[in-house]
């Protein structure tokens, strides 16, 4: 019987002849079929995945070189382009659209012998915190099917949580990898801005978006990052710095670290008391273990969510203007319309409610009468946040915070209150505003039986230390 615990364990079984890539793919296809009601996948590439598995098994049998991700079964969030496959951003406006190229991230996975098993459900155009805003319908949390898996990468999180693939890719604009990982009890990494090329990632807010990774352990996530990271001629915002060998640098030895936390974050009135007390208790334990743990003054917590939504909706308003029904995607069937009416009819029918809400908000904050009052001021907040974060990292290695103010909530509970839904991002948007790497670690269980995590943030492009401390914290939890 096929079992998967880690990529390292899987590769060892392949070398020893105890399993095959084909058996792995067949196992996950069976799992996907048995979990169709979770609605995690929008499409599976059944025949293609089986064929690729047979090719890899033959390659290994013939003694050919095996890539770092040889036979690793991966799911893609439906905002990441894969040539000759559908990519719809879970939106009717891109229904049945076939990608004409692959993203850089996907190209690099395939170059290392990965197997892409299918596309994963998400909030439309990655806009949402519950995965209830999808043209394909909502995704269910496998731990409690009455609850949401988080968003926008809910399908990607559930695919790993429910054992439907080995690892998966999501995207994180304001917490869309970390919050679903938190709700589903798995690892979710948002690398620093510029670490992974955004070429082939459907844009929501270009200065915030980053491809992220879901996995069951740090070693798998580190290996995925190692493969995908690095310079790319197709994305001018990618860092040109050398990519470390993340997978071989996870041990910390006896090194002691310096942790900062914000009193206003852990004592926030909207934070579940159990989440607050668990993180405070962990901070005390870290201090007892010889690490430095201090509260630092921050003062910008309540400004982050407003600044984030002003800036991201402004960028979304610009980015989504390309979906007009002229060149590709959905086109209104109404005949004889003038151009402006044609645009209105196409976009009104093609976009969902949440996407239309954010486009309108972004258009409003960019309008002549309100640009300085909202957009310019939000940019000033972002600059202050960037500077203050840099100051903190001059004296500390990490910032620790909650991921979400609460555990996974009931489906439909917040969908009618967009403000309450937006405020759920209070702890995650900081990393995107500042462009720093952040991770959600499944360390805790609430008295309601649901998991919740610790968020750890590191300085810009310092994923090595972030992965090291994450590995240490998860190992200590297991021990």
Long-range contacts (C-beta under 8 A, 24 or more apart in sequence): 2-26, 2-27, 4-163, 4-166, 5-216, 5-217, 6-216, 6-217, 6-219, 6-220, 7-69, 7-72, 7-166, 7-167, 7-219, 7-220, 7-223, 8-219, 10-71, 10-72, 10-166, 11-70, 11-71, 14-60, 14-70, 14-71, 20-53, 20-57, 21-52, 21-53, 21-54, 21-56, 21-57, 21-60, 21-70, 21-71, 21-115, 22-50, 22-53, 22-54, 22-57, 24-53, 24-71, 24-73, 24-166, 25-49, 25-50, 25-52, 25-53, 25-73, 25-115, 25-117, 26-50, 28-73, 28-117, 28-163, 28-164, 28-165, 28-166, 29-117, 31-162, 31-163, 31-164, 32-117, 32-118, 32-164, 35-142, 35-162, 35-164, 37-140, 37-145, 38-139, 38-140, 38-142, 38-145, 38-158, 38-162, 39-121, 39-136, 39-137, 39-138, 39-139, 39-140, 39-155, 40-75, 40-120, 40-121, 40-139, 40-154, 40-155, 40-156, 40-158, 40-159, 40-162, 40-164, 41-75, 41-118, 41-119, 41-120, 41-121, 41-155, 41-159, 41-164, 42-78, 42-86, 42-88, 42-90, 42-118, 42-119, 42-120, 42-121, 42-136, 42-155, 43-85, 43-86, 43-118, 43-119, 44-117, 44-118, 45-85, 45-116, 45-117, 45-118, 48-116, 49-73, 49-115, 49-116, 49-117, 49-118, 52-115, 53-115, 56-113, 56-115, 59-113, 66-113, 67-111, 67-112, 67-113, 67-114, 68-112, 68-113, 68-223, 68-226, 68-227, 69-109, 69-112, 69-113, 69-114, 69-223, 69-224, 69-227, 70-112, 70-113, 71-113, 71-114, 71-115, 72-113, 72-114, 72-115, 72-166, 72-167, 73-114, 73-115, 73-117, 73-165, 73-166, 74-109, 74-114, 74-115, 74-116, 74-117, 74-165, 74-166, 74-167, 74-168, 74-169, 75-116, 75-117, 75-118, 75-119, 75-120, 75-155, 75-156, 75-159, 75-164, 75-165, 75-168, 75-169, 76-106, 76-116, 76-118, 76-119, 76-120, 76-168, 76-169, 77-119, 77-120, 77-122, 77-126, 77-153, 77-155, 77-156, 77-168, 77-169, 77-170, 77-171, 78-119, 78-120, 78-121, 78-122, 78-155, 79-122, 79-125, 79-126, 79-171, 79-201, 79-202, 79-204, 80-105, 80-106, 80-169, 80-171, 80-200, 80-201, 80-202, 80-211, 81-106, 81-200, 81-201, 81-202, 82-106, 82-116, 82-119, 85-119, 86-119, 87-119, 87-202, 88-135, 89-122, 89-124, 89-125, 89-126, 89-202, 90-121, 90-122, 90-123, 90-124, 90-125, 90-133, 90-134, 90-135, 90-136, 91-124, 91-125, 91-135, 91-350, 91-351, 91-352, 91-355, 92-135, 92-330, 92-349, 92-350, 92-351, 92-352, 93-323, 93-325, 93-329, 93-330, 93-346, 93-347, 93-350, 93-351, 94-323, 94-328, 94-329, 94-330, 95-135, 95-329, 95-330, 97-328, 97-329, 99-200, 101-200, 102-200, 103-197, 103-199, 103-200, 103-201, 103-211, 104-196, 104-197, 104-199, 104-200, 104-228, 104-232, 104-234, 104-235, 105-169, 105-196, 105-197, 105-200, 105-201, 105-211, 105-228, 106-200, 108-227, 108-228, 108-230, 109-224, 109-227, 109-228, 112-227, 117-165, 118-165, 120-153, 120-155, 120-156, 120-159, 120-168, 120-170, 121-154, 121-155, 122-151, 122-152, 122-153, 122-154, 122-155, 122-156, 122-170, 123-151, 123-152, 123-154, 123-176, 123-354, 124-351, 124-352, 124-354, 124-355, 125-202, 125-204, 125-316, 125-320, 125-355, 126-152, 126-153, 126-171, 126-173, 126-176, 126-202, 126-204, 126-209, 127-152, 127-204, 127-316, 127-354, 127-355, 127-358, 128-152, 128-354, 128-421, 129-175, 129-176, 129-179, 129-421, 129-422, 129-424, 129-425, 130-154, 130-409, 130-411, 130-414, 130-415, 130-421, 131-155, 131-180, 132-411, 132-412, 132-415, 133-352, 133-353, 133-354, 133-355, 135-352, 138-411, 140-411, 141-183, 141-184, 141-408, 142-184, 143-184, 143-185, 143-408, 143-449, 143-450, 143-451, 144-408, 144-449, 144-450, 146-410, 146-411, 147-183, 147-408, 147-409, 147-410, 147-411, 147-450, 148-183, 148-408, 148-409, 148-410, 148-411, 149-180, 149-183, 149-184, 149-408, 150-179, 150-180, 150-181, 150-182, 150-183, 150-184, 150-404, 150-408, 151-176, 151-179, 151-180, 152-176, 152-180, 153-177, 153-180, 153-188, 153-212, 153-214, 154-180, 156-180, 156-214, 157-181, 157-183, 157-184, 157-186, 157-188, 157-214, 158-184, 159-214, 160-184, 160-186, 160-214, 160-215, 160-216, 161-185, 161-186, 166-215, 166-220, 167-213, 167-214, 167-215, 167-220, 167-221, 167-224, 168-213, 168-214, 169-211, 169-212, 169-213, 169-214, 169-224, 170-211, 170-212, 170-213, 170-214, 171-201, 171-204, 171-209, 171-210, 171-211, 171-212, 172-209, 172-210, 172-211, 172-212, 172-432, 173-204, 173-205, 173-208, 173-209, 173-210, 173-312, 173-432, 174-208, 174-308, 174-312, 174-425, 174-428, 174-429, 174-432, 175-403, 175-425, 175-427, 175-428, 175-429, 175-431, 175-432, 176-212, 177-212, 177-213, 177-214, 177-440, 178-212, 178-403, 178-428, 178-431, 178-438, 178-439, 178-440, 178-453, 178-455, 179-403, 179-404, 179-424, 179-425, 179-428, 179-440, 180-214, 181-214, 181-403, 181-440, 181-442, 181-453, 182-403, 182-404, 182-440, 182-442, 182-451, 182-452, 182-453, 182-455, 183-404, 183-407, 183-408, 183-450, 183-451, 183-452, 184-408, 184-451, 185-442, 185-450, 185-451, 185-453, 186-214, 186-215, 186-216, 186-442, 187-214, 187-215, 187-216, 187-217, 187-218, 187-221, 187-439, 187-440, 187-441, 187-442, 187-470, 187-474, 188-212, 188-213, 188-214, 188-439, 188-440, 189-213, 189-215, 189-221, 189-225, 189-437, 189-438, 189-439, 189-440, 189-463, 189-467, 190-431, 190-432, 190-437, 190-438, 190-439, 191-225, 191-229, 191-437, 191-463, 192-239, 192-435, 192-436, 192-437, 192-460, 192-461, 192-462, 192-463, 193-237, 193-432, 193-435, 193-436, 193-460, 194-237, 194-238, 194-239, 194-435, 194-461, 195-225, 195-229, 195-238, 195-239, 195-437, 195-461, 195-463, 196-225, 196-228, 196-229, 196-238, 197-228, 197-230, 197-232, 197-234, 197-235, 197-238, 198-235, 198-237, 198-238, 199-232, 199-234, 199-235, 203-315, 203-319, 204-312, 204-315, 204-316, 204-319, 205-311, 205-312, 205-313, 205-315, 205-316, 205-319, 206-315, 206-319, 207-311, 207-315, 208-308, 208-311, 208-312, 208-315, 208-432, 208-433, 210-432, 217-474, 218-250, 218-467, 218-470, 218-471, 218-474, 219-247, 219-250, 219-471, 221-467, 222-246, 222-247, 222-250, 222-467, 222-471, 223-247, 225-463, 225-467, 239-461, 241-461, 244-463, 244-464, 246-463, 246-464, 246-467, 249-464, 249-467, 249-468, 250-467, 250-468, 250-471, 251-468, 251-471, 252-468, 252-469, 252-471, 252-472, 256-290, 256-291, 256-292, 257-291, 257-292, 257-397, 257-398, 257-465, 257-469, 258-291, 258-292, 258-293, 258-294, 258-395, 258-396, 258-397, 258-398, 259-283, 259-286, 259-291, 259-292, 259-293, 259-294, 259-396, 259-397, 259-398, 259-399, 259-400, 260-293, 260-294, 260-295, 260-296, 260-392, 260-395, 260-396, 260-398, 260-399, 260-400, 261-293, 261-294, 261-295, 261-296, 261-399, 261-400, 261-401, 262-295, 262-296, 262-298, 262-301, 262-399, 262-401, 263-295, 264-298, 264-299, 264-301, 264-302, 265-298, 265-301, 265-401, 265-402, 265-427, 266-401, 266-402, 268-301, 268-405, 268-426, 270-405, 270-423, 270-426, 271-402, 271-405, 272-405, 272-406, 272-407, 272-446, 274-446, 274-447, 275-402, 275-404, 275-405, 275-406, 275-407, 275-444, 275-446, 275-452, 276-402, 278-443, 278-444, 278-452, 279-400, 279-401, 279-402, 279-454, 282-400, 282-443, 282-454, 283-400, 292-396, 294-396, 296-392, 296-396, 298-388, 298-392, 299-388, 300-381, 300-384, 300-385, 300-388, 301-426, 303-381, 303-385, 304-381, 304-385, 304-426, 304-429, 304-430, 304-433, 305-422, 305-423, 305-425, 305-426, 305-429, 306-378, 306-381, 307-378, 307-381, 307-382, 307-385, 307-433, 308-425, 308-429, 308-432, 308-433, 309-361, 309-422, 310-365, 310-374, 310-375, 310-377, 310-378, 311-375, 311-378, 311-379, 311-382, 311-433, 312-358, 312-362, 313-358, 313-359, 313-361, 313-362, 313-365, 314-362, 314-365, 314-366, 314-375, 315-362, 316-355, 316-358, 316-359, 316-362, 317-358, 317-359, 317-361, 317-362, 317-363, 317-366, 318-362, 318-366, 320-351, 320-355, 320-359, 323-347, 323-350, 323-351, 325-350, 354-418, 357-418, 382-433, 385-430, 385-433, 385-434, 386-433, 386-434, 386-435, 389-430, 389-434, 389-436, 390-459, 393-458, 393-459, 397-458, 397-459, 397-465, 397-469, 398-456, 398-457, 398-458, 398-465, 398-466, 398-469, 399-456, 399-457, 400-454, 400-455, 400-456, 400-457, 401-427, 401-430, 401-455, 401-457, 402-427, 402-452, 402-454, 402-455, 403-427, 403-428, 403-440, 403-452, 403-453, 403-454, 403-455, 404-428, 404-452, 407-446, 407-448, 407-450, 407-451, 407-452, 408-450, 427-455, 428-455, 430-457, 431-457, 434-460, 435-460, 436-460, 437-461, 437-462, 437-463, 437-466, 438-466, 439-466, 439-467, 439-470, 441-470, 441-473, 441-474, 442-474, 443-473, 443-474, 443-477
